[in-house]
Amino acid sequence: MKGIILKDFYENYIIRKNLINWILGIIMLIVVVAVFRTKYVFALSCGLVLPLLGTSMLQFSMEQDDIAHFYKLERTYPLTIRQIVLAKYILALLCIGFFLLVSFGLSFLYVYGYRVTTFREGLQIWASGIPVGLTFLSITYLGYFLFGARKGIILYVGVTAVSALVYVTSYYGFGVLELLTIDRTLLLVISYPLSIILALGSYLLSVRCYGRRIK
């Protein structure tokens, strides 16, 4: 499993094309955070964008796997299909965890630097990124294992576009932001177990889908 994790990590951050994509994405986020010092951008960055970045790991690695037909080689590994899929989910969780740490630091910038929100509200917005990341992981990873890299990226882009559209329309008064006025603690209590269940279900279904795909 460690070998699969290291391979996917290499394909994401060592291959020049993929590394450039990551760098450009991070630079764009830095510029947005530096220029737009509002609660709206804070919620967008910490509650949506950064948690979603961690789920893009599989897109780059599966693209390389399809090019090299690596799934044929994986059959010869002393690993079960469950272990191969689990390794990819573990790497995604580690990446989500890293970006959540970045998001946590960014929360302090908006709370104590830009002073656009309170500490309590900032912490709640940051915490909402955890179930968002897990839910997005559940949907997109299942799509990759079910459809492969080419069709899976369509699902990834589609879910990202819908999420962004819903968030952007809230800026123009369609009422989505009113969701933030309800009890956030209750929302977190409900969303955490649901997102964990979704992630577990996604993993189990991905094992079945990938097992059929590589036979």
C-alpha positions in Angstrom: 0.0 0.0 0.0 2.9 2.4 0.8 4.2 1.9 -2.8 0.8 2.8 -4.3 0.6 5.9 -2.1 4.1 7.0 -3.0 3.5 6.4 -6.7 0.3 8.5 -6.7 2.1 11.2 -4.7 4.9 11.3 -7.3 2.5 11.5 -10.2 0.8 14.5 -8.5 3.7 16.6 -7.3 6.9 15.4 -9.1 5.7 15.2 -12.7 6.2 18.8 -14.0 2.8 19.2 -15.8 0.9 18.3 -12.7 3.1 20.2 -10.3 2.6 23.3 -12.5 -1.1 22.9 -12.2 -0.9 22.7 -8.4 1.3 25.8 -8.2 -0.9 27.8 -10.5 -4.0 26.9 -8.5 -2.3 27.9 -5.2 -1.0 31.2 -6.6 -4.6 32.0 -7.8 -6.0 31.3 -4.4 -3.3 33.4 -2.7 -4.1 36.3 -5.0 -7.9 36.0 -4.3 -7.3 35.9 -0.6 -4.9 38.9 -0.7 -7.2 41.1 -2.8 -10.7 40.1 -1.6 -10.8 40.5 2.2 -14.4 39.6 2.9 -16.3 37.0 4.9 -17.8 35.7 1.6 -14.3 34.9 0.1 -13.2 33.5 3.5 -16.2 31.0 3.5 -15.5 30.2 -0.2 -11.8 29.6 0.4 -11.9 27.7 3.7 -15.3 26.1 3.4 -15.2 25.0 -0.2 -12.0 25.5 -2.3 -9.3 24.2 0.0 -11.2 21.1 1.1 -11.9 20.3 -2.6 -8.3 20.6 -3.6 -7.4 17.5 -1.6 -9.8 15.4 -3.7 -8.1 16.1 -7.0 -5.3 13.7 -6.2 -6.9 10.7 -8.0 -7.5 12.6 -11.3 -3.8 13.1 -11.9 -2.8 9.6 -10.9 -5.5 7.8 -12.8 -4.7 9.8 -15.9 -1.1 8.6 -15.7 -2.3 5.0 -14.9 -4.5 5.0 -18.0 -1.7 6.2 -20.2 0.7 3.6 -19.0 -1.9 0.9 -18.5 -0.7 0.6 -14.9 -3.8 -1.2 -13.8 -2.5 -4.3 -15.7 0.7 -4.2 -13.6 -1.3 -3.7 -10.4 -2.8 -7.2 -10.8 0.7 -8.7 -10.2 1.1 -6.8 -6.9 0.8 -8.8 -3.7 -2.1 -6.6 -2.8 -5.9 -7.1 -2.8 -8.2 -4.7 -4.7 -9.4 -3.4 -1.3 -5.8 -2.5 -0.4 -5.2 -0.7 -3.7 -8.3 1.3 -3.5 -7.7 2.0 0.2 -4.3 3.3 -0.5 -5.8 5.9 -2.9 -8.4 6.9 -0.4 -5.8 7.3 2.3 -3.7 9.6 0.1 -6.8 11.7 -0.5 -7.5 11.9 3.2 -3.9 13.0 3.9 -4.1 15.6 1.2 -7.5 16.9 2.5 -6.0 17.0 6.0 -3.0 19.1 4.7 -5.3 21.6 3.0 -7.5 21.8 6.1 -4.4 22.7 8.1 -3.7 25.5 5.5 -7.3 26.5 5.8 -7.0 26.6 9.6 -4.1 29.0 9.3 -6.0 31.1 6.8 -8.9 31.3 9.3 -6.7 33.1 11.7 -5.7 35.6 9.0 -9.4 36.5 8.4 -10.3 36.6 12.1 -7.3 38.5 13.5 -5.7 40.0 10.4 -8.6 41.1 8.2 -11.1 41.1 11.1 -14.1 40.1 8.9 -15.5 37.6 11.3 -15.4 36.4 14.9 -13.3 33.5 16.1 -16.3 31.3 16.8 -17.8 31.9 13.4 -14.5 31.5 11.7 -13.9 28.1 13.4 -17.4 27.0 12.4 -16.7 27.9 8.7 -13.4 26.1 8.9 -15.0 23.0 10.4 -17.6 22.9 7.7 -14.9 22.2 5.2 -14.3 18.7 6.7 -17.7 17.2 5.7 -17.6 19.2 2.4 -14.2 17.5 1.6 -15.4 14.1 2.6 -18.7 14.4 0.6 -16.9 15.6 -2.5 -14.3 12.8 -2.1 -17.1 10.3 -1.9 -18.8 11.4 -5.1 -15.7 12.1 -7.3 -13.6 9.1 -6.2 -16.5 6.7 -6.9 -16.9 8.4 -10.3 -13.2 7.8 -11.1 -13.3 4.1 -10.2 -16.6 3.6 -11.9 -16.0 5.5 -15.2 -12.2 5.9 -15.4 -10.1 9.0 -15.6 -11.6 10.6 -18.7 -15.2 10.3 -17.8 -14.4 10.7 -14.1 -13.0 14.1 -14.7 -16.3 15.2 -16.3 -18.0 14.2 -13.1 -15.4 16.0 -11.1 -15.7 19.2 -13.1 -19.5 18.9 -13.1 -19.8 18.6 -9.3 -17.2 21.4 -8.8 -19.2 23.7 -11.2 -22.5 23.0 -9.5 -20.9 23.7 -6.1 -19.4 27.0 -7.4 -22.7 28.0 -9.1 -24.7 27.5 -6.0 -22.2 29.5 -4.0 -21.9 32.3 -6.5 -25.7 32.7 -6.9 -25.9 33.2 -3.2 -24.0 36.4 -3.7 -26.8 37.8 -5.9 -29.4 37.3 -3.2 -30.9 34.0 -4.0 -31.0 33.1 -0.4 -28.3 30.4 -0.1 -26.3 32.4 2.4 -29.4 32.4 4.7 -28.4 28.8 5.5 -25.5 30.2 7.5 -28.0 31.9 9.9 -29.4 28.6 11.2 -27.8 26.6 14.0 -24.3 25.8 12.6 -23.5 23.5 15.4 -26.5 21.4 14.6 -25.5 21.4 10.9 -22.0 20.1 11.8 -23.4 17.4 14.1 -25.6 16.2 11.3 -23.1 16.6 8.4 -20.1 14.9 10.1 -21.6 11.4 10.5 -23.4 11.6 7.1 -20.1 12.5 5.3 -18.3 9.7 7.1 -21.0 7.2 6.1 -20.8 8.5 2.5 -17.0 8.1 2.4 -17.2 4.5 3.7 -20.0 3.7 1.2 -18.0 5.3 -1.6 -14.9 3.2 -0.7 -16.9 -0.1 -0.6 -18.5 0.7 -4.0 -15.2 1.8 -5.5 -13.7 -1.6 -4.5 -16.4 -3.4 -6.4 -16.2 -1.0 -9.4 -12.4 -1.2 -9.7 -12.5 -4.9 -9.3 -14.7 -5.3 -12.3 -12.8 -2.7 -14.3 -9.4 -4.4 -14.1 -10.6 -7.9 -14.8 
